[in-house]
Amino acid sequence: MTIRTIICLPALVGAYRKRGAGCLSSISTSEAFDMKEILREDFLVKETRLINMNRLGWALNELTDPPIQSLYVYHSNPAAVTPDQNQVLKV
């Protein structure tokens, strides 16, 4: 809600009438951070398994060696956008 409020500020003060005084919405950090320092993949004991989101329904219901116990989702709604939606919702 904080971000939504901040994004509304240019409209509130009439800034959209002036060139360059609007709002820039971007989540890209480009080179702002050294991602190796943030991700710390050197802490991993073993590689993680990657699942293609197009096969998420299959993976959630049929992978057993080992089964999926945790799912990290960001900027998406797998129940709405993943192929074979019925398989995803079945879980």
Salt bridges, closest charged atoms under 4 A:
ASP42 OD2 - ARG40 NH2 2.70
